[in-house]
Amino acid sequence: MNRYLFQYEVLSLKKEGEFSVVAQSEEEAASQILERVADIEFTDEDDVKIGKLIKVIEAKDHYYECEGCT
């Protein structure tokens, strides 16, 4: 498994950012990224443009827990 980091833009806000997903392949990551970015930005998928793949990072077995979760 790898973490795939993509560029994106929220068209209505002219806001650019980066977001990553963990997937088995680049194709699987590309199929998931649009829905996830739209969800995190509280907008429609039509309002998001996915840019290029920035980098691929090996997904390790890291577990992070937020302060509010403990």
N, CA, C and O of each residue as an XYZ file, in Angstrom:
280
protein
N       0.839     -1.184      0.000
C       0.000      0.000      0.000
C       0.879      1.240      0.000
O       1.934      1.285      0.633
N       0.415      2.231     -0.723
C       1.125      3.501     -0.796
C       0.169      4.653     -0.534
O      -1.047      4.515     -0.674
N       0.733      5.783     -0.153
C      -0.025      7.025      0.000
C       0.263      7.874     -1.230
O       1.420      8.149     -1.546
N      -0.796      8.289     -1.922
C      -0.684      9.069     -3.153
C      -1.104     10.508     -2.862
O      -2.239     10.757     -2.454
N      -0.188     11.452     -3.072
C      -0.421     12.863     -2.787
C      -0.716     13.612     -4.085
O       0.105     13.628     -5.002
N      -1.895     14.232     -4.153
C      -2.347     14.949     -5.337
C      -2.514     16.440     -5.047
O      -2.794     16.838     -3.917
N      -2.336     17.256     -6.088
C      -2.708     18.667     -6.030
C      -4.188     18.756     -6.377
O      -4.721     17.911     -7.096
N      -4.850     19.799     -5.853
C      -6.235     20.045     -6.250
C      -6.535     21.531     -6.166
O      -5.794     22.298     -5.551
N      -7.640     21.923     -6.797
C      -8.105     23.308     -6.746
C      -9.618     23.310     -6.562
O     -10.338     22.573     -7.236
N     -10.094     24.153     -5.635
C     -11.525     24.398     -5.494
C     -11.825     25.581     -6.409
O     -11.427     26.710     -6.120
N     -12.517     25.327     -7.494
C     -12.701     26.316     -8.559
C     -13.428     27.575     -8.096
O     -13.014     28.682     -8.438
N     -14.503     27.426     -7.325
C     -15.292     28.591     -6.917
C     -14.527     29.520     -5.981
O     -14.788     30.722     -5.945
N     -13.589     28.966     -5.230
C     -12.813     29.762     -4.271
C     -11.421     30.103     -4.783
O     -10.701     30.891     -4.171
N     -11.052     29.510     -5.898
C      -9.685     29.642     -6.432
C      -8.655     29.265     -5.362
O      -7.610     29.900     -5.221
N      -8.987     28.217     -4.622
C      -8.142     27.723     -3.534
C      -7.415     26.472     -4.000
O      -8.030     25.544     -4.526
N      -6.106     26.454     -3.804
C      -5.313     25.279     -4.165
C      -4.870     24.564     -2.896
O      -4.723     25.175     -1.838
N      -4.664     23.271     -3.023
C      -4.219     22.498     -1.884
C      -3.662     21.159     -2.316
O      -3.527     20.864     -3.503
N      -3.344     20.358     -1.314
C      -2.829     19.007     -1.529
C      -3.607     18.063     -0.627
O      -3.990     18.426      0.485
N      -3.838     16.853     -1.113
C      -4.539     15.854     -0.319
C      -4.041     14.484     -0.746
O      -3.688     14.278     -1.907
N      -4.014     13.555      0.189
C      -3.519     12.218     -0.134
C      -4.519     11.151      0.279
O      -5.351     11.352      1.164
N      -4.410     10.020     -0.387
C      -5.203      8.840     -0.054
C      -4.284      7.626     -0.069
O      -3.291      7.584     -0.796
N      -4.633      6.650      0.742
C      -3.900      5.385      0.759
C      -4.656      4.411     -0.134
O      -5.868      4.240     -0.001
N      -3.927      3.775     -1.045
C      -4.557      2.854     -1.990
C      -3.542      1.816     -2.465
O      -2.339      1.950     -2.240
N      -4.053      0.788     -3.121
C      -3.208     -0.274     -3.661
C      -2.477      0.169     -4.921
O      -1.376     -0.302     -5.205
N      -3.103      1.090     -5.689
C      -2.512      1.511     -6.955
C      -2.835      2.979     -7.217
O      -3.712      3.560     -6.577
N      -2.115      3.566     -8.165
C      -2.377      4.956     -8.546
C      -3.778      5.095     -9.135
O      -4.452      6.096     -8.892
N      -4.220      4.114     -9.900
C      -5.549      4.151    -10.502
C      -6.633      4.150     -9.427
O      -7.610      4.892     -9.525
N      -6.460      3.323     -8.408
C      -7.422      3.274     -7.303
C      -7.440      4.604     -6.553
O      -8.507      5.105     -6.198
N      -6.263      5.173     -6.313
C      -6.168      6.466     -5.625
C      -6.852      7.556     -6.436
O      -7.587      8.377     -5.888
N      -6.612      7.563     -7.735
C      -7.213      8.575     -8.605
C      -8.734      8.474     -8.609
O      -9.424      9.486     -8.740
N      -9.259      7.263     -8.467
C     -10.710      7.092     -8.463
C     -11.342      7.535     -7.143
O     -12.546      7.786     -7.098
N     -10.555      7.637     -6.069
C     -11.070      8.017     -4.752
C     -10.861      9.487     -4.414
O     -11.618     10.047     -3.621
N      -9.861     10.116     -4.994
C      -9.416     11.427     -4.534
C     -10.466     12.521     -4.729
O     -10.617     13.372     -3.852
N     -11.186     12.530     -5.830
C     -12.162     13.587     -6.103
C     -13.250     13.626     -5.031
O     -13.563     14.691     -4.500
N     -13.817     12.483     -4.719
C     -14.872     12.407     -3.708
C     -14.354     12.855     -2.343
O     -15.047     13.571     -1.620
N     -13.153     12.441     -1.991
C     -12.593     12.797     -0.682
C     -12.299     14.282     -0.559
O     -12.576     14.888      0.476
N     -11.740     14.872     -1.610
C     -11.437     16.308     -1.578
C     -12.735     17.110     -1.504
O     -12.827     18.059     -0.725
N     -13.726     16.746     -2.294
C     -15.012     17.449     -2.254
C     -15.618     17.372     -0.857
O     -16.196     18.346     -0.375
N     -15.489     16.228     -0.211
C     -16.020     16.048      1.137
C     -15.286     16.933      2.144
O     -15.928     17.605      2.951
N     -13.983     16.943      2.111
C     -13.193     17.715      3.080
C     -13.343     19.219      2.860
O     -13.217     19.995      3.807
N     -13.608     19.635      1.635
C     -13.768     21.057      1.311
C     -15.236     21.507      1.370
O     -15.538     22.670      1.104
N     -16.144     20.590      1.716
C     -17.573     20.891      1.821
C     -18.120     21.515      0.533
O     -18.778     22.555      0.560
N     -17.837     20.869     -0.575
C     -18.300     21.362     -1.873
C     -18.680     20.180     -2.760
O     -18.514     19.022     -2.376
N     -19.189     20.488     -3.946
C     -19.566     19.449     -4.906
C     -18.346     18.985     -5.694
O     -17.368     19.719     -5.835
N     -18.416     17.774     -6.200
C     -17.325     17.234     -7.009
C     -17.091     18.074     -8.261
O     -15.963     18.159     -8.746
N     -18.149     18.698     -8.789
C     -18.019     19.550     -9.981
C     -17.185     20.796     -9.715
O     -16.676     21.416    -10.649
N     -17.042     21.164     -8.441
C     -16.323     22.376     -8.047
C     -14.845     22.098     -7.762
O     -14.103     23.011     -7.401
N     -14.418     20.852     -7.921
C     -13.039     20.463     -7.603
C     -12.328     19.987     -8.861
O     -12.865     19.196     -9.637
N     -11.124     20.478     -9.046
C     -10.278     20.023    -10.158
C      -9.056     19.343     -9.546
O      -8.303     19.961     -8.793
N      -8.869     18.084     -9.872
C      -7.717     17.341     -9.369
C      -6.545     17.582    -10.306
O      -6.664     17.434    -11.522
N      -5.419     17.954     -9.725
C      -4.220     18.223    -10.506
C      -3.337     16.996    -10.600
O      -3.811     15.860    -10.583
N      -2.058     17.247    -10.697
C      -1.116     16.147    -10.905
C      -0.803     15.409     -9.600
O      -0.988     15.928     -8.499
N      -0.332     14.205     -9.773
C       0.167     13.406     -8.661
C       1.522     13.978     -8.271
O       2.438     14.019     -9.092
N       1.658     14.418     -7.028
C       2.892     15.052     -6.572
C       3.941     14.016     -6.197
O       5.086     14.077     -6.644
N       3.527     13.057     -5.361
C       4.472     12.009     -4.980
C       3.750     10.808     -4.408
O       2.581     10.874     -4.025
N       4.477      9.718     -4.363
C       3.992      8.465     -3.805
C       4.863      8.154     -2.599
O       6.090      8.139     -2.690
N       4.211      7.904     -1.465
C       4.915      7.636     -0.215
C       4.519      6.242      0.254
O       3.347      5.870      0.197
N       5.486      5.486      0.710
C       5.175      4.162      1.231
C       4.339      4.313      2.494
O       4.726      5.026      3.420
N       3.201      3.648      2.530
C       2.324      3.703      3.699
C       2.868      2.742      4.748
O       2.992      1.539      4.514
N       3.179      3.288      5.876
C       3.696      2.480      6.987
C       2.544      2.170      7.931
O       1.436      2.679      7.761
N       2.808      1.344      8.912
C       1.790      0.994      9.897
C       1.805      1.986     11.051
O       1.965      1.595     12.208
N       1.639      3.273     10.738
C       1.600      4.308     11.766
C       0.160      4.507     12.203
O      -0.772      4.444     11.401
N       0.008      4.746     13.482
C      -1.316      5.034     14.016
C      -1.213      6.298     14.839
O      -0.431      6.362     15.787
N      -1.989      7.297     14.489
C      -1.997      8.563     15.214
C      -3.375      8.756     15.826
O      -4.395      8.533     15.174
N      -3.391      9.170     17.075
C      -4.657      9.422     17.749
C      -4.677     10.864     18.204
O      -3.717     11.338     18.812
N      -5.749     11.561     17.921
C      -5.830     12.967     18.308
C      -6.057     13.087     19.815
O      -6.483     12.132     20.463
N      -5.770     14.265     20.364
C      -5.918     14.490     21.801
C      -7.348     14.254     22.262
O      -7.575     13.679     23.326
N      -8.308     14.697     21.465
C      -9.707     14.548     21.838
C     -10.195     13.107     21.814
O     -11.250     12.801     22.370
N      -9.444     12.227     21.179
C      -9.861     10.828     21.047
C      -9.383      9.954     22.202
O      -9.849      8.825     22.355
N      -8.468     10.458     23.009
C      -7.914      9.626     24.090
C      -8.625      9.814     25.391
O      -8.270      9.183     26.386
